[in-house]
Amino acid sequence: MPTTTVVWFRRDLRLADNPNLNAALAAADRVVPVFVIDGSATAPSDAPGSSTASFAWRAQSLAALDKTLRAAGSQLVVRYGDPATMLAELCEQSGVRSVHCATASDPAAVREATRVCEQLAIAGISLVMVPGAELALPAGSVRTAADSSYRVFTPFYRTWRTMLPSAAPLPAPQQMAPLPVMPESDPLPAARSGDVDISAHWQPGEAGAMSRLKQFTDRAAAYEALHDLPAVDGTSMLSPHLAFGEITPRQVIHALPDGSEAFIRQLAWREFAYSTLAAFPSMGVAPLRAEFARMPWIDDAEGLNAWKAGMTGVPLVDAGMRQLASTGWMHNRVRMVAASWLTKNLLIDWREGERHFLETLVDADAAQNAFNWQWVAGSGSDAAPYFRIMNPAVQASRFDPDGTYIRTWVPELARLAAPWIQKPWDAPGDVLREAGITLGRQYPAPSIELGSSRGRALSAFASIRRSAEPAGESRL
Ligand SMILES: Cc1cc2nc3c(=O)[nH]c(=O)nc-3n(C[C@H](O)[C@H](O)[C@H](O)COP(=O)(O)OP(=O)(O)OC[C@H]3O[C@@H](n4cnc5c(N)ncnc54)[C@H](O)[C@@H]3O)c2cc1C
């Protein structure tokens, strides 16, 4: 009698380099691949997939996974509802007593698996957890000599680098024996009105990830020189593919040409963020530096809305926020500048920005997002020092010197030449007139002046540092 097991896909939406799928195929003759959406077909409630951008991504990624599975002789079963209930029901229908799933590093996914494991056990079904490959090294495994987690990136990176395994990625199974009758699947999630039109910019799914990797490896040698220039196609744009597990860091590292260290270092930042989340599970909601709990954040709904809409009057910030709204992605340099403007110049709580990014990024990821927001705000582990307040006009002059990026996303400024396109508030009246701009009409004037808002931020930081902190309070 052939044996069967269920393969529960979560954030590992691929067939290649998938240790969980391989383990399931080794343990049983046939597998039932399933993805459970915790919610209804049109309004799933599970985070972070419930956000508009990543909901749209996931919908397309699941369709791609189903297509790949069908090409291998199988198909994806989708169910809507509580994962434990749905998996137990599916096992019952298929006469199966085990479920395979990959371990995950995100504490919410760990909690989910623990709960599902307990509930399945009550029904006499075992949940087999196979080490996942979403990171090159499991979160929490890179330790200091004193067996603690690293708080500073560079020593983390050095140790991580020496520990990197050299094993090649696992091949995708070519053929998967189907069940005589596959259990019924609910419909794949459909795009909702209001979802970002990601197909114009992206190809979600394993094949899309591989093609993005191929395009990038051809120009990886230029990464170090170009990765900070938002107008140039200088980065890999692999982040959403990595976030949904359509590709693994091992596959990426394996495909890179020699001399790609600057890029590998970025992958190490991703792993450092997970390592920090493993050590401080409250990173998404609480500042890692305890004194930041006393930060006098300003409640400024108007400023926050203008920032979200890309209407702050600061061209580089607005260009980034509009790129985010229309593509679900923003260049890393611009993410830093936009986050710095929100948390330092506007003094708006980093958690407001973090929430907005989670809702709008196609690569929304609890660890990367919280880690980077705290890094920019100054409250994080190995964070940018509080006195480093990015000047968005200087950043634009350095990284978008001729204004190409700004011109693409803020077309109302298209006729302004550098240096004024980076700081229209300083442009002489006749230059603005010739470019057809009246600040406050075609394009806003910044709600706050750069110099004074910088001074205000420095005073706020000084105030939280002055107020005494009880010994041992800091989480770091
Ligand atoms: C405020 C803020 C919020 C962010 N939120 C997210 C998020 O939710 N999800 C996310 O994946 N990244 C986030 N990042 C990190 C970074 O901006 C993106 O990973 C990067 O822009 C993705 O583009 P890429 O794939 O072309 O990157 P590349 O430059 O090609 O880098 C390769 C990979 O390295 C990793 N990486 C690169 N930079 C970073 C970084 N600073 N921190 C951690 N990992 C990094 C990513 O996985 C990326 O795909 C955030 C950064 C900031 C400043």
The ligand as a Tripos MOL2 file, in Angstrom:
@<TRIPOS>MOLECULE
LIG
   53    58     1     0     0
SMALL
NO_CHARGES

@<TRIPOS>ATOM
      1 C1         13.2230   51.3460    6.6510 C.3       1 LIG1
      2 C2         13.5880   50.0790    5.9100 C.ar      1 LIG1
      3 C3         12.6640   49.0350    5.8480 C.ar      1 LIG1
      4 C4         12.9950   47.8340    5.1610 C.ar      1 LIG1
      5 N1         12.0620   46.8230    5.1090 N.ar      1 LIG1
      6 C5         12.3860   45.6600    4.4660 C.ar      1 LIG1
      7 C6         11.4390   44.5930    4.3890 C.ar      1 LIG1
      8 O1         10.3250   44.6420    4.9010 O.2       1 LIG1
      9 N2         11.8170   43.4670    3.6920 N.ar      1 LIG1
     10 C7         13.0590   43.3440    3.1180 C.ar      1 LIG1
     11 O2         13.3390   42.3160    2.5080 O.2       1 LIG1
     12 N3         13.9700   44.3310    3.2240 N.ar      1 LIG1
     13 C8         13.6850   45.4890    3.8630 C.ar      1 LIG1
     14 N4         14.6140   46.4880    3.9380 N.ar      1 LIG1
     15 C9         16.0080   46.2190    3.4910 C.3       1 LIG1
     16 C10        16.3460   46.6130    2.0450 C.3       1 LIG1
     17 O3         15.8990   47.9040    1.7530 O.3       1 LIG1
     18 C11        15.7570   45.6560    1.0130 C.3       1 LIG1
     19 O4         16.0360   44.3160    1.3640 O.3       1 LIG1
     20 C12        16.3960   45.9240   -0.3560 C.3       1 LIG1
     21 O5         16.1330   47.2470   -0.7640 O.3       1 LIG1
     22 C13        15.8240   44.9420   -1.3580 C.3       1 LIG1
     23 O6         16.2560   45.2340   -2.6530 O.3       1 LIG1
     24 P1         17.2170   44.2490   -3.4350 P.3       1 LIG1
     25 O7         16.6850   42.8660   -3.3510 O.co2     1 LIG1
     26 O8         17.4370   44.8200   -4.7650 O.co2     1 LIG1
     27 O9         18.5200   44.3480   -2.5510 O.3       1 LIG1
     28 P2         20.0900   43.9810   -2.8700 P.3       1 LIG1
     29 O10        20.8300   45.2290   -2.7230 O.co2     1 LIG1
     30 O11        20.1330   43.3070   -4.2030 O.co2     1 LIG1
     31 O12        20.4460   43.0210   -1.7260 O.3       1 LIG1
     32 C14        20.3000   41.5930   -1.8020 C.3       1 LIG1
     33 C15        19.4740   41.0930   -0.6630 C.3       1 LIG1
     34 O13        20.1230   41.3820    0.5740 O.3       1 LIG1
     35 C16        19.1480   41.6790    1.5650 C.3       1 LIG1
     36 N5         19.3300   43.0600    2.0350 N.ar      1 LIG1
     37 C17        19.7810   44.1110    1.3340 C.ar      1 LIG1
     38 N6         19.8180   45.2170    2.1040 N.ar      1 LIG1
     39 C18        19.3720   44.8400    3.3200 C.ar      1 LIG1
     40 C19        19.1800   45.5240    4.5450 C.ar      1 LIG1
     41 N7         19.4420   46.8180    4.7080 N.pl3     1 LIG1
     42 N8         18.7080   44.8160    5.5890 N.ar      1 LIG1
     43 C20        18.4230   43.4980    5.4820 C.ar      1 LIG1
     44 N9         18.5800   42.8050    4.3390 N.ar      1 LIG1
     45 C21        19.0580   43.4620    3.2820 C.ar      1 LIG1
     46 C22        17.7750   41.5440    0.9000 C.3       1 LIG1
     47 O14        17.2620   40.2520    1.1530 O.3       1 LIG1
     48 C23        18.1080   41.7280   -0.5650 C.3       1 LIG1
     49 O15        17.1810   41.1090   -1.4240 O.3       1 LIG1
     50 C24        14.2860   47.7000    4.5830 C.ar      1 LIG1
     51 C25        15.1950   48.7730    4.6570 C.ar      1 LIG1
     52 C26        14.8490   49.9410    5.3010 C.ar      1 LIG1
     53 C27        15.8560   51.0560    5.3780 C.3       1 LIG1
@<TRIPOS>BOND
     1     1     2 1
     2     2     3 ar
     3     2    52 ar
     4     3     4 ar
     5     4     5 ar
     6     4    50 ar
     7     5     6 ar
     8     6     7 ar
     9     6    13 1
    10     7     8 2
    11     7     9 ar
    12     9    10 ar
    13    10    11 2
    14    10    12 ar
    15    12    13 ar
    16    13    14 ar
    17    14    15 1
    18    14    50 ar
    19    15    16 1
    20    16    17 1
    21    16    18 1
    22    18    19 1
    23    18    20 1
    24    20    21 1
    25    20    22 1
    26    22    23 1
    27    23    24 1
    28    24    25 2
    29    24    26 1
    30    24    27 1
    31    27    28 1
    32    28    29 2
    33    28    30 1
    34    28    31 1
    35    31    32 1
    36    32    33 1
    37    33    34 1
    38    33    48 1
    39    34    35 1
    40    35    36 1
    41    35    46 1
    42    36    37 ar
    43    36    45 ar
    44    37    38 ar
    45    38    39 ar
    46    39    40 ar
    47    39    45 ar
    48    40    41 1
    49    40    42 ar
    50    42    43 ar
    51    43    44 ar
    52    44    45 ar
    53    46    47 1
    54    46    48 1
    55    48    49 1
    56    50    51 ar
    57    51    52 ar
    58    52    53 1
@<TRIPOS>SUBSTRUCTURE
     1 LIG1         1 GROUP 0 **** ****
